[in-house]
Amino acid sequence: MEGTIEEWLDRSDFEPRLAQEIAQAGRKRRVKRDQIVMSQGEKAIEMPFVLSGLLRVVRHDRKGKEIFLYYLEGGDTCAMSLTCCMEGKPSEFS
């Protein structure tokens, strides 16, 4: 991911006010392959917004078996994390 969040947001289709809020509240974070960004059961206090690359979203069943849900690509955010953040609920995925 090259450049700043502000530079990326300037190239996006976001409304200017939303882009400004994301730039102020967001933080740029680079993650490595297979690195966990958010753990299942963890209180969701932020939501990932993928600028570039690919993020795999999974959950685990009661036996601990991994269940693949979907991928997030550059420009995507996770609807499930948005819901958890807004409702102050623990994450239901990782």
N, CA, C and O atoms as a GROMACS GRO file, in nm:
protein
  376
    1MET      N    1   0.085  -0.116   0.000
    1MET     CA    2   0.000   0.000   0.000
    1MET      C    3   0.090   0.122   0.000
    1MET      O    4   0.170   0.142   0.092
    2GLU      N    5   0.077   0.201  -0.100
    2GLU     CA    6   0.162   0.318  -0.113
    2GLU      C    7   0.083   0.444  -0.077
    2GLU      O    8  -0.038   0.451  -0.097
    3GLY      N    9   0.154   0.542  -0.023
    3GLY     CA   10   0.093   0.670   0.008
    3GLY      C   11   0.021   0.670   0.142
    3GLY      O   12   0.025   0.574   0.218
    4THR      N   13  -0.042   0.781   0.168
    4THR     CA   14  -0.114   0.799   0.294
    4THR      C   15  -0.260   0.762   0.277
    4THR      O   16  -0.310   0.745   0.166
    5ILE      N   17  -0.328   0.749   0.390
    5ILE     CA   18  -0.472   0.724   0.386
    5ILE      C   19  -0.541   0.838   0.313
    5ILE      O   20  -0.632   0.815   0.232
    6GLU      N   21  -0.499   0.960   0.340
    6GLU     CA   22  -0.560   1.078   0.277
    6GLU      C   23  -0.546   1.072   0.125
    6GLU      O   24  -0.641   1.103   0.053
    7GLU      N   25  -0.428   1.033   0.077
    7GLU     CA   26  -0.407   1.023  -0.068
    7GLU      C   27  -0.498   0.916  -0.128
    7GLU      O   28  -0.556   0.936  -0.235
    8TRP      N   29  -0.511   0.803  -0.059
    8TRP     CA   30  -0.597   0.697  -0.108
    8TRP      C   31  -0.743   0.744  -0.109
    8TRP      O   32  -0.816   0.719  -0.205
    9LEU      N   33  -0.785   0.811  -0.001
    9LEU     CA   34  -0.923   0.858   0.008
    9LEU      C   35  -0.954   0.964  -0.098
    9LEU      O   36  -1.066   0.971  -0.147
   10ASP      N   37  -0.854   1.046  -0.132
   10ASP     CA   38  -0.873   1.147  -0.238
   10ASP      C   39  -0.906   1.081  -0.371
   10ASP      O   40  -0.977   1.139  -0.454
   11ARG      N   41  -0.854   0.959  -0.392
   11ARG     CA   42  -0.880   0.887  -0.518
   11ARG      C   43  -1.007   0.802  -0.511
   11ARG      O   44  -1.049   0.745  -0.612
   12SER      N   45  -1.069   0.796  -0.394
   12SER     CA   46  -1.188   0.711  -0.376
   12SER      C   47  -1.316   0.785  -0.416
   12SER      O   48  -1.313   0.903  -0.450
   13ASP      N   49  -1.426   0.712  -0.412
   13ASP     CA   50  -1.556   0.769  -0.444
   13ASP      C   51  -1.634   0.811  -0.320
   13ASP      O   52  -1.754   0.839  -0.328
   14PHE      N   53  -1.568   0.815  -0.205
   14PHE     CA   54  -1.637   0.853  -0.082
   14PHE      C   55  -1.678   1.000  -0.085
   14PHE      O   56  -1.611   1.083  -0.146
   15GLU      N   57  -1.787   1.029  -0.018
   15GLU     CA   58  -1.826   1.168   0.000
   15GLU      C   59  -1.716   1.236   0.081
   15GLU      O   60  -1.658   1.174   0.170
   16PRO      N   61  -1.687   1.362   0.052
   16PRO     CA   62  -1.577   1.431   0.122
   16PRO      C   63  -1.586   1.427   0.274
   16PRO      O   64  -1.484   1.409   0.341
   17ARG      N   65  -1.704   1.442   0.330
   17ARG     CA   66  -1.717   1.442   0.476
   17ARG      C   67  -1.682   1.304   0.535
   17ARG      O   68  -1.613   1.295   0.637
   18LEU      N   69  -1.729   1.197   0.470
   18LEU     CA   70  -1.697   1.062   0.517
   18LEU      C   71  -1.547   1.036   0.504
   18LEU      O   72  -1.486   0.981   0.595
   19ALA      N   73  -1.488   1.076   0.391
   19ALA     CA   74  -1.345   1.057   0.371
   19ALA      C   75  -1.265   1.130   0.479
   19ALA      O   76  -1.164   1.078   0.527
   20GLN      N   77  -1.309   1.248   0.516
   20GLN     CA   78  -1.241   1.326   0.620
   20GLN      C   79  -1.249   1.254   0.755
   20GLN      O   80  -1.151   1.248   0.829
   21GLU      N   81  -1.366   1.199   0.788
   21GLU     CA   82  -1.382   1.126   0.914
   21GLU      C   83  -1.295   1.000   0.917
   21GLU      O   84  -1.235   0.969   1.020
   22ILE      N   85  -1.289   0.928   0.806
   22ILE     CA   86  -1.205   0.809   0.799
   22ILE      C   87  -1.058   0.847   0.817
   22ILE      O   88  -0.984   0.780   0.889
   23ALA      N   89  -1.016   0.955   0.752
   23ALA     CA   90  -0.877   1.000   0.763
   23ALA      C   91  -0.842   1.040   0.906
   23ALA      O   92  -0.730   1.015   0.952
   24GLN      N   93  -0.935   1.100   0.976
   24GLN     CA   94  -0.909   1.144   1.113
   24GLN      C   95  -0.910   1.028   1.212
   24GLN      O   96  -0.826   1.022   1.302
   25ALA      N   97  -1.004   0.936   1.196
   25ALA     CA   98  -1.021   0.827   1.294
   25ALA      C   99  -0.944   0.700   1.256
   25ALA      O  100  -0.914   0.618   1.342
   26GLY      N  101  -0.914   0.684   1.128
   26GLY     CA  102  -0.851   0.561   1.082
   26GLY      C  103  -0.703   0.556   1.114
   26GLY      O  104  -0.639   0.657   1.144
   27ARG      N  105  -0.650   0.435   1.106
   27ARG     CA  106  -0.507   0.417   1.121
   27ARG      C  107  -0.460   0.318   1.016
   27ARG      O  108  -0.524   0.216   0.991
   28LYS      N  109  -0.348   0.349   0.957
   28LYS     CA  110  -0.291   0.263   0.854
   28LYS      C  111  -0.218   0.148   0.920
   28LYS      O  112  -0.137   0.169   1.010
   29ARG      N  113  -0.248   0.028   0.876
   29ARG     CA  114  -0.188  -0.091   0.936
   29ARG      C  115  -0.156  -0.191   0.826
   29ARG      O  116  -0.242  -0.226   0.745
   30ARG      N  117  -0.034  -0.236   0.823
   30ARG     CA  118   0.007  -0.338   0.725
   30ARG      C  119   0.007  -0.472   0.798
   30ARG      O  120   0.065  -0.485   0.906
   31VAL      N  121  -0.056  -0.572   0.739
   31VAL     CA  122  -0.060  -0.704   0.801
   31VAL      C  123   0.010  -0.805   0.711
   31VAL      O  124   0.015  -0.790   0.589
   32LYS      N  125   0.064  -0.906   0.775
   32LYS     CA  126   0.136  -1.011   0.703
   32LYS      C  127   0.043  -1.126   0.671
   32LYS      O  128  -0.064  -1.140   0.731
   33ARG      N  129   0.084  -1.207   0.578
   33ARG     CA  130   0.008  -1.325   0.540
   33ARG      C  131  -0.024  -1.409   0.664
   33ARG      O  132   0.064  -1.434   0.746
   34ASP      N  133  -0.149  -1.451   0.676
   34ASP     CA  134  -0.200  -1.534   0.785
   34ASP      C  135  -0.201  -1.465   0.922
   34ASP      O  136  -0.225  -1.529   1.023
   35GLN      N  137  -0.176  -1.334   0.924
   35GLN     CA  138  -0.185  -1.260   1.050
   35GLN      C  139  -0.331  -1.236   1.085
   35GLN      O  140  -0.411  -1.200   0.998
   36ILE      N  141  -0.367  -1.255   1.210
   36ILE     CA  142  -0.504  -1.234   1.254
   36ILE      C  143  -0.525  -1.085   1.281
   36ILE      O  144  -0.449  -1.023   1.356
   37VAL      N  145  -0.627  -1.030   1.220
   37VAL     CA  146  -0.659  -0.888   1.236
   37VAL      C  147  -0.756  -0.868   1.352
   37VAL      O  148  -0.744  -0.772   1.429
   38MET      N  149  -0.852  -0.958   1.364
   38MET     CA  150  -0.952  -0.952   1.470
   38MET      C  151  -0.988  -1.096   1.506
   38MET      O  152  -1.008  -1.179   1.418
   39SER      N  153  -0.997  -1.124   1.634
   39SER     CA  154  -1.028  -1.260   1.678
   39SER      C  155  -1.175  -1.276   1.712
   39SER      O  156  -1.240  -1.183   1.761
   40GLN      N  157  -1.227  -1.393   1.686
   40GLN     CA  158  -1.365  -1.424   1.720
   40GLN      C  159  -1.383  -1.409   1.870
   40GLN      O  160  -1.303  -1.461   1.948
   41GLY      N  161  -1.488  -1.339   1.912
   41GLY     CA  162  -1.517  -1.318   2.054
   41GLY      C  163  -1.457  -1.190   2.108
   41GLY      O  164  -1.493  -1.146   2.218
   42GLU      N  165  -1.366  -1.129   2.034
   42GLU     CA  166  -1.302  -1.002   2.074
   42GLU      C  167  -1.402  -0.888   2.054
   42GLU      O  168  -1.475  -0.887   1.955
   43LYS      N  169  -1.404  -0.792   2.146
   43LYS     CA  170  -1.494  -0.678   2.130
   43LYS      C  171  -1.451  -0.598   2.008
   43LYS      O  172  -1.335  -0.560   1.996
   44ALA      N  173  -1.544  -0.574   1.919
   44ALA     CA  174  -1.514  -0.503   1.795
   44ALA      C  175  -1.514  -0.352   1.822
   44ALA      O  176  -1.618  -0.292   1.844
   45ILE      N  177  -1.395  -0.293   1.819
   45ILE     CA  178  -1.384  -0.149   1.842
   45ILE      C  179  -1.340  -0.075   1.716
   45ILE      O  180  -1.336   0.048   1.714
   46GLU      N  181  -1.306  -0.149   1.614
   46GLU     CA  182  -1.272  -0.089   1.485
   46GLU      C  183  -1.306  -0.189   1.376
   46GLU      O  184  -1.326  -0.308   1.400
   47MET      N  185  -1.314  -0.137   1.253
   47MET     CA  186  -1.347  -0.225   1.142
   47MET      C  187  -1.240  -0.214   1.035
   47MET      O  188  -1.194  -0.104   1.004
   48PRO      N  189  -1.203  -0.326   0.978
   48PRO     CA  190  -1.099  -0.321   0.874
   48PRO      C  191  -1.155  -0.263   0.745
   48PRO      O  192  -1.267  -0.293   0.703
   49PHE      N  193  -1.074  -0.181   0.684
   49PHE     CA  194  -1.104  -0.127   0.552
   49PHE      C  195  -0.982  -0.158   0.468
   49PHE      O  196  -0.875  -0.101   0.490
   50VAL      N  197  -0.996  -0.245   0.372
   50VAL     CA  198  -0.882  -0.294   0.294
   50VAL      C  199  -0.849  -0.194   0.184
   50VAL      O  200  -0.931  -0.167   0.096
   51LEU      N  201  -0.726  -0.141   0.190
   51LEU     CA  202  -0.681  -0.048   0.086
   51LEU      C  203  -0.623  -0.125  -0.032
   51LEU      O  204  -0.646  -0.089  -0.148
   52SER      N  205  -0.548  -0.230  -0.003
   52SER     CA  206  -0.492  -0.314  -0.109
   52SER      C  207  -0.469  -0.454  -0.051
   52SER      O  208  -0.456  -0.472   0.070
   53GLY      N  209  -0.462  -0.549  -0.139
   53GLY     CA  210  -0.442  -0.687  -0.096
   53GLY      C  211  -0.573  -0.760  -0.076
   53GLY      O  212  -0.676  -0.722  -0.131
   54LEU      N  213  -0.567  -0.865   0.003
   54LEU     CA  214  -0.681  -0.954   0.022
   54LEU      C  215  -0.686  -0.996   0.168
   54LEU      O  216  -0.584  -1.035   0.225
   55LEU      N  217  -0.802  -0.989   0.228
   55LEU     CA  218  -0.823  -1.029   0.367
   55LEU      C  219  -0.927  -1.139   0.370
   55LEU      O  220  -1.036  -1.124   0.314
   56ARG      N  221  -0.894  -1.249   0.436
   56ARG     CA  222  -0.984  -1.365   0.443
   56ARG      C  223  -1.062  -1.356   0.574
   56ARG      O  224  -1.003  -1.338   0.680
   57VAL      N  225  -1.194  -1.368   0.567
   57VAL     CA  226  -1.281  -1.362   0.684
   57VAL      C  227  -1.334  -1.503   0.712
   57VAL      O  228  -1.393  -1.566   0.624
   58VAL      N  229  -1.312  -1.550   0.836
   58VAL     CA  230  -1.355  -1.684   0.874
   58VAL      C  231  -1.422  -1.679   1.011
   58VAL      O  232  -1.411  -1.580   1.082
   59ARG      N  233  -1.489  -1.785   1.046
   59ARG     CA  234  -1.538  -1.805   1.182
   59ARG      C  235  -1.510  -1.949   1.219
   59ARG      O  236  -1.480  -2.031   1.132
   60HIS      N  237  -1.521  -1.980   1.346
   60HIS     CA  238  -1.495  -2.117   1.393
   60HIS      C  239  -1.622  -2.173   1.456
   60HIS      O  240  -1.693  -2.104   1.530
   61ASP      N  241  -1.650  -2.300   1.426
   61ASP     CA  242  -1.768  -2.361   1.486
   61ASP      C  243  -1.736  -2.403   1.630
   61ASP      O  244  -1.625  -2.378   1.678
   62ARG      N  245  -1.830  -2.464   1.696
   62ARG     CA  246  -1.812  -2.501   1.838
   62ARG      C  247  -1.698  -2.600   1.860
   62ARG      O  248  -1.643  -2.608   1.969
   63LYS      N  249  -1.664  -2.674   1.756
   63LYS     CA  250  -1.555  -2.772   1.767
   63LYS      C  251  -1.421  -2.710   1.727
   63LYS      O  252  -1.318  -2.778   1.729
   64GLY      N  253  -1.422  -2.583   1.690
   64GLY     CA  254  -1.299  -2.515   1.651
   64GLY      C  255  -1.265  -2.525   1.504
   64GLY      O  256  -1.161  -2.476   1.460
   65LYS      N  257  -1.354  -2.589   1.427
   65LYS     CA  258  -1.329  -2.604   1.283
   65LYS      C  259  -1.351  -2.469   1.214
   65LYS      O  260  -1.452  -2.402   1.237
   66GLU      N  261  -1.257  -2.432   1.128
   66GLU     CA  262  -1.264  -2.305   1.056
   66GLU      C  263  -1.366  -2.311   0.943
   66GLU      O  264  -1.370  -2.407   0.866
   67ILE      N  265  -1.449  -2.209   0.934
   67ILE     CA  266  -1.548  -2.198   0.828
   67ILE      C  267  -1.518  -2.070   0.752
   67ILE      O  268  -1.526  -1.960   0.807
   68PHE      N  269  -1.483  -2.083   0.624
   68PHE     CA  270  -1.453  -1.967   0.540
   68PHE      C  271  -1.583  -1.892   0.510
   68PHE      O  272  -1.683  -1.954   0.473
   69LEU      N  273  -1.581  -1.758   0.526
   69LEU     CA  274  -1.700  -1.677   0.496
   69LEU      C  275  -1.684  -1.603   0.364
   69LEU      O  276  -1.765  -1.621   0.273
   70TYR      N  277  -1.582  -1.520   0.352
   70TYR     CA  278  -1.560  -1.444   0.229
   70TYR      C  279  -1.426  -1.372   0.234
   70TYR      O  280  -1.359  -1.370   0.337
   71TYR      N  281  -1.389  -1.314   0.121
   71TYR     CA  282  -1.268  -1.233   0.110
   71TYR      C  283  -1.306  -1.086   0.103
   71TYR      O  284  -1.413  -1.050   0.053
   72LEU      N  285  -1.217  -1.002   0.154
   72LEU     CA  286  -1.227  -0.857   0.135
   72LEU      C  287  -1.108  -0.817   0.049
   72LEU      O  288  -0.995  -0.858   0.074
   73GLU      N  289  -1.135  -0.735  -0.053
   73GLU     CA  290  -1.029  -0.687  -0.142
   73GLU      C  291  -1.013  -0.537  -0.125
   73GLU      O  292  -1.087  -0.474  -0.049
   74GLY      N  293  -0.916  -0.479  -0.195
   74GLY     CA  294  -0.894  -0.335  -0.190
   74GLY      C  295  -1.022  -0.258  -0.215
   74GLY      O  296  -1.090  -0.280  -0.316
   75GLY      N  297  -1.056  -0.168  -0.123
   75GLY     CA  298  -1.178  -0.089  -0.133
   75GLY      C  299  -1.294  -0.147  -0.055
   75GLY      O  300  -1.398  -0.083  -0.042
   76ASP      N  301  -1.278  -0.269  -0.002
   76ASP     CA  302  -1.386  -0.335   0.073
   76ASP      C  303  -1.373  -0.310   0.223
   76ASP      O  304  -1.265  -0.285   0.274
   77THR      N  305  -1.486  -0.318   0.291
   77THR     CA  306  -1.489  -0.322   0.436
   77THR      C  307  -1.579  -0.437   0.476
   77THR      O  308  -1.654  -0.490   0.393
   78CYS      N  309  -1.572  -0.476   0.600
   78CYS     CA  310  -1.645  -0.594   0.647
   78CYS      C  311  -1.778  -0.552   0.708
   78CYS      O  312  -1.781  -0.483   0.810
   79ALA      N  313  -1.888  -0.592   0.646
   79ALA     CA  314  -2.021  -0.559   0.696
   79ALA      C  315  -2.045  -0.615   0.836
   79ALA      O  316  -2.111  -0.551   0.918
   80MET      N  317  -1.992  -0.733   0.862
   80MET     CA  318  -2.012  -0.794   0.994
   80MET      C  319  -1.940  -0.714   1.102
   80MET      O  320  -1.993  -0.698   1.212
   81SER      N  321  -1.819  -0.663   1.074
   81SER     CA  322  -1.748  -0.584   1.174
   81SER      C  323  -1.818  -0.450   1.195
   81SER      O  324  -1.818  -0.397   1.306
   82LEU      N  325  -1.876  -0.395   1.090
   82LEU     CA  326  -1.951  -0.270   1.102
   82LEU      C  327  -2.068  -0.290   1.198
   82LEU      O  328  -2.091  -0.206   1.286
   83THR      N  329  -2.141  -0.398   1.182
   83THR     CA  330  -2.254  -0.428   1.270
   83THR      C  331  -2.208  -0.447   1.414
   83THR      O  332  -2.269  -0.393   1.506
   84CYS      N  333  -2.101  -0.523   1.434
   84CYS     CA  334  -2.050  -0.547   1.569
   84CYS      C  335  -2.003  -0.417   1.635
   84CYS      O  336  -2.029  -0.394   1.753
   85CYS      N  337  -1.935  -0.332   1.560
   85CYS     CA  338  -1.888  -0.204   1.614
   85CYS      C  339  -2.006  -0.116   1.655
   85CYS      O  340  -2.007  -0.060   1.764
   86MET      N  341  -2.102  -0.106   1.568
   86MET     CA  342  -2.216  -0.018   1.595
   86MET      C  343  -2.297  -0.065   1.715
   86MET      O  344  -2.352   0.016   1.790
   87GLU      N  345  -2.305  -0.197   1.734
   87GLU     CA  346  -2.385  -0.252   1.842
   87GLU      C  347  -2.301  -0.285   1.966
   87GLU      O  348  -2.355  -0.331   2.066
   88GLY      N  349  -2.170  -0.262   1.959
   88GLY     CA  350  -2.082  -0.291   2.072
   88GLY      C  351  -2.076  -0.438   2.108
   88GLY      O  352  -2.060  -0.474   2.224
   89LYS      N  353  -2.090  -0.524   2.007
   89LYS     CA  354  -2.092  -0.669   2.029
   89LYS      C  355  -1.954  -0.729   2.002
   89LYS      O  356  -1.873  -0.672   1.928
   90PRO      N  357  -1.928  -0.844   2.062
   90PRO     CA  358  -1.804  -0.914   2.028
   90PRO      C  359  -1.807  -0.964   1.884
   90PRO      O  360  -1.913  -0.990   1.828
   91SER      N  361  -1.690  -0.976   1.825
   91SER     CA  362  -1.677  -1.024   1.689
   91SER      C  363  -1.726  -1.168   1.680
   91SER      O  364  -1.701  -1.249   1.769
   92GLU      N  365  -1.796  -1.198   1.573
   92GLU     CA  366  -1.844  -1.334   1.549
   92GLU      C  367  -1.758  -1.405   1.444
   92GLU      O  368  -1.796  -1.512   1.394
   93PHE      N  369  -1.645  -1.347   1.411
   93PHE     CA  370  -1.559  -1.400   1.306
   93PHE      C  371  -1.416  -1.362   1.337
   93PHE      O  372  -1.390  -1.290   1.433
   94SER      N  373  -1.324  -1.410   1.256
   94SER     CA  374  -1.184  -1.368   1.269
   94SER      C  375  -1.123  -1.356   1.130
   94SER      O  376  -1.005  -1.323   1.117
   0.00000   0.00000   0.00000
